[in-house]
Amino acid sequence: MCSIKTMLGEEKYRRIKNNIKLKYQRKWIMMIYRDAKRNKTCSAGQKIWAYRHGFLSRRIDQVGLNSKNLSRFLSDYDYMRLFPINGKFVFWIDDKLTTKYVLSKYSDCMPEYYFHLLKGNPNKILKLMDCPDGLSSDIGSILKLLKAKEQLALKPVSGAFGSGFTKLGFKSLRYTVNDKEIDENGICELLLSKNGFIITEYVEMHEELKRIYPCSLNTIRLKVVNENGDDPFIGEGAIKFGTKRSGFVDNISSGGISCWINIKTGYFNGGFEITKNKEFLKHTVHPDTGMRLEGIMPNWQLLQDGILKICRHIPQIEYMGFDVAVTADGFKIIEINSAQGLNRTTNEWDERLRGYFSRLLKRKGIRSQNGF
């Protein structure tokens, strides 16, 4: 088989490679600009040192980055250049609705999906696979379902970091949006304004996690590698807790707290928060509830076994970040991300994870910036 270089011709091949390189360089420059502007804890010299080795300067505080441990971490620049990792199959997991169809065999491990909202002329509402019998494709049926369920989740089909998530409620003859009262006209206008959103079951988390912080779903992020399609492993895990700053989502980028989980035992103890200035604050107790950030993850073995089984069902996806809610009797997959944010951690990566990224760099012809 001819190589891509042979098929395109040397000049066109070189031009395409240069354009790709330029795209990454522009993105990297913007990342450096934002990092330099927000990071107030590092000197100018420290920032320049980090950038020259492919890291954002905030990693100095986050992971204790220095000249001695530099090669133990995958640099920000290298990680950026690795994407897309999952190729054309990335759509299977980065689109929530597609994920629901792809994992239909494991529908009991996902929330129920009821409606798909599409703006048009007129606005288009589609019933989804879990919509109860007797309901129609209209706003009236959505409100009828909300009255029956009392809580529903409204979220974009694609997207990350909890962006666009809205909690819909109905109790004591009153509608609510993110727990704020709204009249029927207001909730109808909200629904009609959404394009590319889905309405799903509002998942209730396990009581042990609700005890620490009850106002967000407090999901677990699992970094999973399935390099050969039949030997997946969980490389890292963290439990995210929402805060008053993050609202109804638990994402660190919105102000949530992340606690690393011991993969073998399910134990977590302490966490960190990223401030608006990108500083890392460590916590032993939740800043709003005062509850200790410590415990054994409920249903841990059941969760691990289930996730690995699902990974074997989609062998085309080799790198994924599961956002999972632990429930009273099991777990629910909220979403799966291909460009997850757990690429750098305060934990020491095990050899499997380091080996995977080392091979991935070589496979993509990327020479590491820091000798990873």
C-alpha positions in Angstrom: 0.0 0.0 0.0 1.3 3.5 -0.9 2.1 5.9 1.9 0.1 9.1 2.3 3.2 11.0 1.4 3.4 9.1 -1.9 -0.3 9.5 -2.7 -0.4 13.3 -2.0 3.0 14.2 -3.4 5.9 15.5 -1.3 5.1 19.2 -1.6 1.4 18.9 -0.7 2.2 16.5 2.1 4.8 18.9 3.5 2.3 21.8 3.2 -0.4 19.9 5.1 2.0 19.0 7.8 3.1 22.6 8.2 -0.5 23.8 8.4 -1.2 21.3 11.2 1.9 22.3 13.0 1.0 26.0 12.7 -2.5 25.2 14.1 -1.0 23.6 17.2 1.5 26.4 17.6 -1.3 29.1 17.5 -3.3 27.1 20.1 -0.3 26.7 22.3 0.4 30.5 22.2 -3.1 31.2 23.3 -2.8 28.7 26.1 0.4 30.4 27.3 -1.1 33.8 27.1 -4.1 32.8 29.3 -1.8 31.0 31.7 0.6 33.9 32.0 -2.2 36.3 32.7 -4.0 34.2 35.3 -1.2 32.6 37.2 -0.1 35.0 40.0 1.9 32.5 42.0 4.9 32.0 39.7 7.7 34.4 38.8 8.3 35.3 35.2 11.4 33.1 35.1 9.4 30.1 36.4 6.8 30.7 33.7 9.4 30.9 30.9 11.0 27.7 32.2 7.7 25.8 32.1 6.7 27.0 28.7 10.1 26.0 27.2 9.5 22.5 28.4 5.9 22.3 27.1 4.0 22.9 30.4 1.7 25.6 31.6 3.2 27.3 34.6 0.4 26.3 36.9 1.7 22.8 36.8 4.5 23.9 39.1 2.1 24.3 42.0 -0.3 21.6 40.9 2.2 18.7 40.6 5.3 20.1 42.1 6.9 20.3 38.7 10.7 20.8 38.8 13.8 19.9 36.8 14.1 16.5 38.6 10.6 15.2 38.0 10.0 16.9 34.6 10.2 13.6 32.6 7.6 11.9 34.7 4.8 14.0 33.4 3.2 14.3 29.9 3.5 17.9 28.9 0.6 20.1 28.1 1.9 20.7 24.6 2.4 17.0 23.9 -1.0 16.2 25.2 -2.6 18.8 23.0 -0.8 17.4 19.9 -2.1 13.8 20.6 -5.7 14.7 19.7 -7.8 13.4 18.2 -6.9 10.0 19.8 -10.0 8.1 18.8 -10.2 9.1 15.2 -13.5 9.0 13.4 -15.1 7.1 16.3 -14.8 10.0 18.6 -18.4 10.9 17.7 -19.6 7.7 19.4 -18.8 9.2 22.8 -18.6 13.0 22.4 -22.3 13.1 21.4 -24.6 12.1 24.3 -27.4 10.9 22.1 -25.2 8.8 19.9 -23.6 7.3 23.0 -27.1 6.2 24.2 -27.7 4.4 20.9 -24.2 2.9 20.8 -24.6 1.5 24.3 -28.2 0.4 24.0 -27.2 -3.0 25.2 -26.3 -1.3 28.5 -29.2 1.1 28.7 -29.7 0.2 32.4 -26.3 1.9 33.0 -27.4 5.2 31.6 -30.2 7.7 32.5 -33.5 7.4 30.7 -33.7 9.7 27.6 -37.1 11.3 27.0 -37.1 14.1 24.5 -34.8 15.8 21.9 -35.3 19.6 21.4 -34.5 21.1 18.0 -35.1 24.7 17.0 -36.7 25.1 13.6 -39.8 26.5 11.9 -41.8 25.4 13.8 -39.7 24.1 16.7 -39.2 20.4 16.5 -39.5 18.1 19.5 -38.7 14.4 19.1 -39.6 11.6 21.4 -36.7 9.4 22.5 -36.3 5.7 23.4 -37.4 6.0 27.0 -40.3 8.4 26.6 -43.4 6.9 28.3 -46.3 5.7 26.2 -49.2 8.2 25.8 -47.0 11.3 25.5 -46.7 13.4 22.3 -43.9 15.3 20.7 -44.8 18.7 22.2 -44.1 21.1 25.1 -47.3 20.0 26.8 -46.1 16.4 27.1 -42.8 17.6 28.5 -44.6 19.5 31.2 -46.8 16.5 31.9 -43.8 14.2 32.3 -42.1 16.8 34.6 -45.2 16.8 36.8 -45.1 13.0 37.0 -41.3 12.7 37.6 -40.9 16.0 39.7 -37.3 16.4 38.4 -35.8 16.2 34.9 -32.4 17.1 33.5 -32.0 19.4 30.5 -28.6 19.4 28.8 -26.9 19.9 25.4 -26.4 16.8 23.2 -22.7 17.6 22.9 -20.4 19.6 25.2 -18.3 19.2 28.3 -17.6 20.8 31.7 -21.3 20.7 32.7 -22.0 23.6 30.3 -25.7 24.2 29.7 -26.9 21.8 32.3 -30.3 22.8 33.8 -32.3 21.1 36.5 -36.1 21.2 35.9 -38.5 20.7 38.8 -42.2 20.6 39.7 -43.4 20.4 43.3 -46.4 21.7 45.2 -47.9 23.0 42.0 -44.8 25.1 41.2 -42.2 24.8 38.4 -38.6 25.4 39.1 -35.4 25.9 37.1 -32.3 25.2 39.1 -34.4 25.3 42.2 -35.7 28.9 41.4 -39.4 29.2 41.0 -40.7 30.1 37.5 -44.2 30.2 35.9 -45.4 27.9 33.2 -44.9 30.5 30.5 -41.3 31.0 31.6 -40.5 27.3 31.5 -42.1 26.9 28.1 -40.0 29.8 26.7 -36.9 28.2 28.1 -37.7 24.9 26.4 -38.5 26.6 23.1 -35.2 28.5 23.1 -33.1 25.3 23.3 -31.5 23.9 20.1 -29.8 20.5 20.3 -30.7 19.7 23.9 -32.1 16.5 25.4 -34.4 16.0 28.4 -33.4 13.0 30.5 -33.9 11.4 33.8 -32.6 13.4 36.8 -30.2 10.9 38.4 -30.2 10.6 42.2 -26.8 9.9 43.7 -25.9 7.6 46.5 -26.7 8.9 50.0 -23.1 8.6 51.2 -22.0 11.1 48.5 -25.1 13.3 49.0 -24.1 13.6 52.7 -20.9 15.4 51.7 -22.6 17.8 49.3 -26.3 17.4 48.2 -26.7 20.2 45.6 -24.8 18.6 42.6 -24.6 15.1 41.2 -21.0 14.5 42.4 -19.8 12.4 39.6 -16.8 10.1 39.3 -14.3 10.7 36.4 -12.6 7.5 35.3 -9.7 7.6 32.9 -9.8 4.3 30.9 -7.4 3.0 28.3 -8.4 0.2 25.9 -5.4 0.2 23.6 -5.9 -3.2 21.9 -9.7 -3.4 22.2 -9.9 -6.3 24.6 -7.7 -5.4 27.6 -9.1 -2.1 29.1 -7.8 -0.8 32.4 -8.7 2.1 34.6 -5.7 4.3 34.9 -7.0 7.0 37.2 -10.2 8.0 39.0 -11.5 11.1 40.9 -14.7 12.1 42.6 -15.9 15.6 41.9 -18.0 17.5 44.4 -19.9 20.7 43.6 -19.8 23.9 45.6 -21.8 27.1 45.9 -19.4 28.6 43.3 -20.0 25.7 40.8 -23.8 25.7 41.3 -25.6 22.5 40.1 -22.6 21.1 38.3 -19.5 19.5 39.9 -16.8 20.4 37.3 -13.5 21.7 38.6 -13.5 24.4 35.9 -16.7 25.8 37.3 -15.5 25.8 40.9 -16.0 22.2 42.0 -13.6 20.1 44.2 -11.8 17.0 42.9 -10.6 14.1 45.2 -8.4 11.4 43.8 -9.6 7.8 44.3 -7.4 4.8 45.1 -8.3 2.6 42.1 -7.6 -0.6 44.1 -9.6 0.2 47.2 -12.1 3.0 46.2 -10.8 5.2 49.1 -10.6 9.0 48.7 -9.2 11.5 51.2 -8.9 15.2 50.6 -9.3 17.2 47.5 -8.4 20.4 45.6 -10.1 23.3 44.1 -9.0 25.6 41.3 -9.6 29.2 42.0 -10.6 31.8 39.4 -6.9 32.8 39.3 -6.0 29.1 38.6 -4.4 28.6 42.0 -4.8 25.2 43.7 -6.4 25.1 47.1 -6.3 21.9 49.1 -9.3 20.8 51.2 -9.7 18.2 53.9 -13.4 19.2 54.4 -16.0 20.5 52.1 -15.9 24.4 52.2 -19.7 24.7 52.3 -20.9 21.7 54.3 -17.9 21.2 56.6 -18.1 17.4 55.9 -14.8 15.5 55.6 -13.8 14.7 52.1 -13.0 11.1 52.9 -14.6 7.7 52.4 -14.9 4.5 50.5 -16.7 4.8 47.2 -20.0 2.9 47.2 -20.5 0.1 44.7 -16.8 0.5 43.7 -16.2 -3.1 42.5 -19.6 -3.2 40.7 -18.7 0.1 39.0 -15.2 -1.0 37.8 -16.5 -4.3 36.5 -19.3 -2.6 34.6 -17.2 0.1 33.0 -14.5 -2.4 31.8 -17.3 -4.6 30.3 -18.7 -1.6 28.4 -15.3 -0.7 27.1 -14.9 -4.2 25.6 -18.3 -3.5 23.8 -16.8 -0.5 22.0 -13.2 -1.7 21.2 -12.8 1.1 18.6 -12.5 3.6 21.4 -9.1 3.4 23.0 -9.0 6.4 25.3 -12.0 7.7 27.2 -13.1 9.6 30.3 -16.2 8.3 31.9 -18.4 10.6 34.1 -20.3 8.3 36.3 -22.9 8.8 39.0 -23.0 6.3 41.8 -26.6 5.4 42.7 -28.2 3.5 45.5 -28.1 0.2 43.6 -25.4 0.7 40.9 -24.2 3.5 38.6 -25.3 5.6 35.7 -23.0 6.9 32.9 -23.7 10.6 32.5 -21.3 11.1 29.6 -18.1 9.9 28.1 -15.3 12.3 27.0 -12.5 11.8 24.6 -10.6 15.0 25.5 -10.7 14.7 29.2 -9.0 17.0 31.7 -7.2 14.4 33.8 -4.0 14.3 31.7 -1.9 15.8 34.5 -2.3 14.8 38.1 -0.7 15.1 41.5 -0.7 11.3 41.5 2.2 9.2 40.2 1.1 7.5 37.0 1.5 3.7 37.0 3.6 2.0 34.4 0.6 1.0 32.3 -0.6 4.6 31.8 2.9 5.9 31.2 3.6 3.1 28.7 0.4 3.8 26.8 1.1 7.5 26.3 4.7 6.8 25.5 3.6 4.5 22.7 0.9 6.9 21.6 3.5 9.7 21.1 5.7 7.4 19.0 2.7 6.2 17.0 1.8 9.7 16.1 5.4 10.7 15.4 5.6 13.2 18.2 8.9 13.9 19.8 8.3 14.6 23.5 9.1 18.1 24.7 10.5 16.9 28.0 11.7 13.3 27.5 8.5 11.7 28.7 
